[in-house]
């Protein structure tokens, strides 16, 4: 008997061999699809951006051969991708279709053709027009020149939605109408480190933008000149190891060990509503003292513990919290070590259990 076949449409899908920068959503997709294969499912992925076609860890990756840049080239690339999807749909029969919001239009079309259900992964607001500002709306208008409309609305339903946090589910479910809703957190390979912090010497964060809270981070560095503050992530403005102030540094794109091992405190001071906060969970599992802002899904990452949540709009509150951590480092270290026991719920196996259960409920077998 043939394995049940899942078709997934994702904008980008790179193999684990790829050494370039990859977003957290794409990492989650790869881990989940490879996990389903390991559990006996057949998985095909149709994508526009990839490092290579072929089978990787059992996942069959299918994509146009050429990635193009520029507006006219993007139009051609999308047409190439549509052709790949049409060819696949004619030659194959899927038992379930999964997709990211940016592939919603094509995925809905294929699901209708195959007479199967469609599940939509929602990890951002980008295709829910009621949450977009003018800049984002303009970006989507420009994008619509070379691709189909992927707005999620009343007349274009998925059969079920998979959100990446309870916050996203609560915020967006009212606009998903009758579709069923589930939460699958970003799956993490949990390796807990029993690091004990006794003195605060280094404070780390990820991101250099206002949305990520870098201005707050920079301001804190001035209040605490005896502590090194290091911001990591991609930047076109600075090279790695750039000194931005007397005790403020840019650490560049780095390994997990570089990000977490030297850090005594890890801050996530975002000023926008983060859908979740994968980096906070990773910092907890690596033994850091973690403090997040009160925005979006970030409080979920610290189990809504008010001692580890700060009002993102209050520089005074951040300064007071860091003062308290410096004065009571051992207590906060113990608190976060205890909190690290809760990160098991984000493990790959737990998230795969939930996804497989959802898949089994919705798969329509063609034999």
C-alpha positions as CSV (number, residue, x, y, z in Angstrom):
1,X,0.0,0.0,0.0
2,X,1.4,3.4,-1.0
3,X,2.3,5.9,1.7
4,X,-0.1,8.8,2.2
5,X,1.4,11.7,0.2
6,X,1.6,15.2,1.6
7,X,2.3,18.1,-0.7
8,X,3.7,21.3,0.8
9,X,4.1,24.7,-0.9
10,X,6.7,26.9,0.8
11,X,8.3,30.1,-0.7
12,X,11.8,28.9,0.4
13,X,13.0,25.4,1.3
14,X,16.8,24.8,1.7
15,X,18.4,21.5,2.7
16,X,20.2,21.2,6.0
17,X,23.5,21.2,3.9
18,X,22.8,24.9,3.0
19,X,25.2,27.3,4.8
20,X,23.5,30.6,4.0
21,X,21.2,32.5,6.3
22,X,17.8,30.9,6.7
23,X,14.7,32.2,8.5
24,X,13.2,30.6,11.5
25,X,10.0,29.7,9.7
26,X,11.9,27.9,7.0
27,X,13.9,26.0,9.6
28,X,10.6,24.9,11.2
29,X,9.2,23.8,7.9
30,X,12.2,21.6,7.1
31,X,12.3,20.0,10.6
32,X,8.6,19.2,10.4
33,X,8.6,17.8,6.9
34,X,11.7,15.7,7.5
35,X,10.0,14.5,10.8
36,X,6.9,13.4,8.9
37,X,9.0,11.4,6.5
38,X,10.8,9.7,9.4
39,X,7.3,8.7,10.6
40,X,6.4,7.0,7.4
41,X,4.7,9.8,5.3
42,X,5.7,10.7,1.8
43,X,6.4,14.4,1.5
44,X,6.9,16.5,-1.7
45,X,7.8,20.2,-1.4
46,X,7.2,22.7,-4.2
47,X,9.3,25.9,-3.7
48,X,10.6,28.9,-5.5
49,X,13.9,29.3,-3.6
50,X,16.1,26.4,-2.9
51,X,19.7,25.3,-2.9
52,X,19.1,22.1,-5.0
53,X,16.4,19.9,-6.3
54,X,16.1,16.3,-5.3
55,X,15.5,14.1,-2.3
56,X,16.9,15.3,1.0
57,X,16.3,13.3,4.2
58,X,13.4,11.7,2.3
59,X,11.7,15.0,1.3
60,X,11.3,15.4,-2.4
61,X,12.1,19.0,-3.3
62,X,10.8,20.3,-6.6
63,X,11.5,23.8,-7.9
64,X,12.2,25.9,-11.1
65,X,15.8,25.5,-12.0
66,X,16.6,29.2,-12.1
67,X,16.2,31.8,-9.4
68,X,15.9,35.3,-10.9
69,X,16.2,38.8,-9.5
70,X,14.6,42.1,-10.6
71,X,10.9,42.8,-11.3
72,X,10.7,41.3,-14.8
73,X,12.7,38.4,-13.7
74,X,10.5,37.8,-10.7
75,X,7.4,37.8,-13.0
76,X,9.1,35.1,-15.0
77,X,10.2,33.2,-11.9
78,X,6.7,33.1,-10.6
79,X,5.3,31.9,-13.9
80,X,8.0,29.2,-13.9
81,X,6.8,28.2,-10.4
82,X,3.2,28.1,-11.4
83,X,4.1,25.8,-14.3
84,X,6.0,23.5,-11.9
85,X,2.9,23.4,-9.7
86,X,0.6,22.7,-12.7
87,X,2.8,19.9,-13.9
88,X,3.0,18.4,-10.5
89,X,-0.8,18.6,-10.1
90,X,-1.4,16.8,-13.4
91,X,1.1,14.0,-12.8
92,X,0.6,13.3,-9.0
93,X,-2.2,12.8,-6.5
94,X,-1.7,14.2,-3.0
95,X,-3.7,13.2,0.0
96,X,-3.3,16.5,1.8
97,X,-1.9,19.9,0.9
98,X,0.0,22.2,3.4
99,X,1.3,25.6,2.6
100,X,2.7,28.9,3.9
101,X,0.5,32.0,3.5
102,X,2.6,33.3,0.5
103,X,1.7,30.2,-1.5
104,X,-2.0,30.1,-0.5
105,X,-3.5,30.9,-3.9
106,X,-1.7,28.0,-5.7
107,X,-2.1,25.6,-2.8
108,X,-5.9,26.2,-2.7
109,X,-6.0,25.6,-6.4
110,X,-4.2,22.2,-6.2
111,X,-6.2,21.1,-3.2
112,X,-9.4,21.7,-5.1
113,X,-8.1,19.8,-8.1
114,X,-7.0,16.9,-6.0
115,X,-10.2,17.1,-3.9
116,X,-8.2,17.1,-0.6
117,X,-8.0,19.4,2.4
118,X,-5.7,22.4,2.7
119,X,-3.8,23.3,5.9
120,X,-2.3,26.8,6.2
121,X,0.8,27.5,8.3
122,X,0.5,31.1,9.7
123,X,3.6,32.5,11.2
124,X,3.2,36.2,10.4
125,X,0.5,38.9,9.5
126,X,1.7,39.5,6.0
127,X,-1.4,38.0,4.3
128,X,-4.0,39.4,6.7
129,X,-4.7,42.8,5.2
130,X,-6.4,44.2,8.3
131,X,-3.0,44.1,10.2
132,X,-0.8,45.7,7.6
133,X,0.5,49.3,7.8
134,X,0.8,51.5,4.7
135,X,4.3,50.4,3.9
136,X,3.4,46.7,4.1
137,X,0.3,47.3,2.0
138,X,2.4,49.0,-0.7
139,X,4.9,46.2,-0.6
140,X,2.1,43.7,-1.2
141,X,0.7,45.7,-4.0
142,X,4.1,45.7,-5.8
143,X,4.4,42.0,-5.1
144,X,0.9,41.4,-6.7
145,X,2.3,42.6,-10.0
146,X,4.3,39.4,-10.4
147,X,2.3,36.9,-8.3
148,X,-1.3,36.0,-7.4
149,X,-3.1,37.5,-4.5
150,X,-2.5,35.5,-1.3
151,X,-4.7,37.4,1.1
152,X,-6.5,35.2,3.5
153,X,-10.2,36.1,3.5
154,X,-13.7,34.9,3.8
155,X,-14.0,33.6,0.3
156,X,-10.6,31.8,0.3
157,X,-10.5,29.5,3.2
158,X,-8.1,26.8,4.3
159,X,-9.6,23.8,5.9
160,X,-7.5,24.2,8.9
161,X,-5.0,26.8,10.2
162,X,-1.7,26.0,12.1
163,X,-0.4,29.0,14.1
164,X,3.0,29.3,15.7
165,X,1.8,30.6,19.1
166,X,-1.4,31.0,21.2
167,X,-1.0,34.7,20.6
168,X,-1.3,34.3,16.9
169,X,-4.2,31.9,17.2
170,X,-6.1,34.3,19.4
171,X,-5.3,37.3,17.3
172,X,-6.0,35.9,13.8
173,X,-8.6,33.1,14.4
174,X,-11.5,35.6,14.4
175,X,-10.5,36.4,10.8
176,X,-10.2,32.7,9.7
177,X,-13.9,32.2,9.9
178,X,-15.0,28.6,10.1
179,X,-11.6,27.0,9.7
180,X,-10.3,24.9,12.6
181,X,-7.3,26.2,14.4
182,X,-4.2,24.6,16.0
183,X,-0.9,25.7,17.5
184,X,2.4,24.1,16.6
185,X,5.3,25.9,18.1
186,X,8.7,26.2,16.3
187,X,10.2,22.8,16.9
188,X,13.5,22.9,18.7
189,X,16.2,20.4,19.3
190,X,16.4,20.9,23.1
191,X,19.9,20.6,24.6
192,X,19.6,21.9,28.1
193,X,22.7,23.4,29.7
194,X,22.9,23.8,33.5
195,X,24.7,27.1,33.4
196,X,24.8,29.0,36.7
197,X,25.1,32.8,36.5
198,X,26.7,34.5,39.5
199,X,27.9,37.8,38.1
200,X,26.6,39.7,35.1
201,X,29.4,40.5,32.6
202,X,27.7,40.1,29.2
203,X,24.3,40.9,27.8
204,X,23.3,39.7,24.3
205,X,20.4,40.2,21.9
206,X,19.5,39.5,18.3
207,X,18.6,42.3,15.8
208,X,19.7,45.8,15.0
209,X,16.4,47.4,14.2
210,X,14.0,49.5,16.2
211,X,11.4,46.8,15.9
212,X,13.7,44.4,17.6
213,X,14.4,46.8,20.4
214,X,18.0,47.8,19.5
215,X,17.5,51.4,20.6
216,X,16.5,50.1,24.1
217,X,19.5,47.8,24.1
218,X,21.9,50.6,23.1
219,X,20.4,52.9,25.8
220,X,20.9,50.2,28.5
221,X,24.6,49.9,27.5
222,X,25.1,53.5,28.6
223,X,23.5,52.9,32.0
224,X,25.7,49.9,32.7
225,X,29.2,50.8,31.4
226,X,30.8,47.9,33.4
227,X,28.9,45.3,31.3
228,X,29.5,44.3,27.6
229,X,26.4,44.5,25.4
230,X,26.6,42.6,22.1
231,X,23.9,42.6,19.4
232,X,24.0,39.8,16.8
233,X,22.3,39.2,13.4
234,X,22.5,40.4,9.8
235,X,23.5,44.0,9.1
236,X,24.5,45.7,5.9
237,X,25.9,48.6,7.8
238,X,28.5,47.0,10.1
239,X,31.1,44.3,9.9
240,X,31.4,41.6,12.5
241,X,33.1,42.7,15.8
242,X,32.4,46.4,15.2
243,X,32.5,48.5,18.3
244,X,29.5,50.8,18.4
245,X,30.1,52.4,21.8
246,X,32.5,52.0,24.7
247,X,30.8,48.8,25.8
248,X,28.4,48.2,22.9
249,X,29.4,45.8,20.1
250,X,28.0,44.2,16.9
251,X,28.6,40.5,16.8
252,X,27.5,39.7,13.3
253,X,26.0,36.5,12.1
254,X,27.2,33.8,14.4
255,X,26.9,30.2,15.6
256,X,24.5,29.2,18.4
257,X,27.5,28.7,20.7
258,X,28.8,32.2,20.0
259,X,25.3,33.6,20.6
260,X,24.5,31.9,23.9
261,X,27.6,30.5,25.6
262,X,29.2,33.8,26.7
263,X,25.9,35.5,27.5
264,X,24.8,35.9,31.2
265,X,21.7,37.7,30.2
266,X,19.7,37.5,27.0
267,X,17.3,40.2,26.2
268,X,14.4,40.2,23.6
269,X,13.2,43.8,23.9
270,X,11.1,43.9,20.7
271,X,8.8,46.9,20.2
272,X,6.5,45.1,17.7
273,X,4.2,42.2,18.2
274,X,6.5,39.2,17.6
275,X,4.4,36.2,16.5
276,X,6.5,34.1,18.8
277,X,10.1,34.2,20.0
278,X,12.2,31.2,19.2
279,X,15.4,32.8,20.3
280,X,14.1,33.3,23.9
281,X,13.4,29.5,24.2
282,X,16.9,28.7,22.8
283,X,18.5,31.2,25.3
284,X,16.6,29.5,28.2
285,X,17.7,26.0,27.1
286,X,21.3,27.3,27.0
287,X,21.2,28.5,30.6
288,X,20.9,32.3,30.1
289,X,18.9,34.6,32.2
290,X,16.2,35.7,29.7
291,X,14.0,38.8,29.8
292,X,11.4,39.6,27.1
293,X,9.2,42.5,26.2
294,X,5.4,42.3,26.7
295,X,4.8,42.3,22.9
296,X,3.0,39.6,20.9
297,X,3.9,36.0,21.6
298,X,7.0,36.8,23.6
299,X,5.4,36.3,27.1
300,X,4.5,32.7,26.1
301,X,8.2,31.9,25.8
302,X,8.8,32.6,29.5
303,X,5.5,30.9,30.5
304,X,4.0,34.4,31.2
305,X,6.2,34.8,34.3
306,X,5.9,38.5,35.1
307,X,9.4,38.6,36.6
308,X,10.8,38.0,33.2
309,X,8.6,40.3,31.2
310,X,9.1,44.1,30.8
311,X,7.0,46.8,29.2
312,X,8.6,47.4,25.8
313,X,7.8,51.1,25.8
314,X,9.5,51.9,29.2
315,X,13.2,52.5,29.1
316,X,13.0,53.0,32.9
317,X,11.4,49.6,33.4
318,X,14.2,47.9,31.4
319,X,16.8,49.7,33.4
320,X,15.2,48.8,36.7
321,X,14.9,45.2,35.6
322,X,18.5,44.9,34.7
323,X,19.5,46.6,38.0
324,X,17.5,43.9,39.8
325,X,19.1,41.1,37.8
326,X,22.6,42.5,38.6
327,X,21.8,42.6,42.3
328,X,20.1,39.2,42.3
329,X,21.8,37.3,39.6
330,X,21.8,33.9,41.4
331,X,18.1,34.1,42.0
332,X,17.3,35.0,38.3
333,X,19.7,32.3,37.2
334,X,17.9,29.7,39.3
335,X,14.5,31.0,38.1
336,X,15.5,30.6,34.5
337,X,17.1,27.2,35.1
338,X,13.7,26.1,36.6
339,X,12.0,27.7,33.6
340,X,14.2,25.7,31.2
341,X,12.3,22.6,32.3
342,X,9.3,23.9,30.5
343,X,11.0,24.2,27.1
344,X,10.5,20.5,26.6
345,X,7.0,21.3,25.3
346,X,8.7,23.0,22.3
347,X,10.8,19.9,21.4
348,X,10.8,18.5,17.9
349,X,9.0,15.3,19.0
350,X,6.2,17.1,20.8
351,X,5.5,19.3,17.8
352,X,5.7,16.4,15.4
353,X,3.2,14.5,17.6
354,X,0.8,17.4,17.2
355,X,1.3,17.8,13.5
356,X,0.9,14.1,12.8
357,X,-2.3,14.1,14.7
358,X,-3.6,17.0,12.7
359,X,-2.5,15.3,9.4
360,X,-4.2,12.0,10.3
361,X,-7.5,13.9,11.0
362,X,-7.4,15.6,7.6
363,X,-5.8,13.3,5.2
364,X,-7.9,12.0,2.3
365,X,-6.4,8.8,1.0
366,X,-6.4,8.0,-2.7
367,X,-4.9,4.6,-2.1
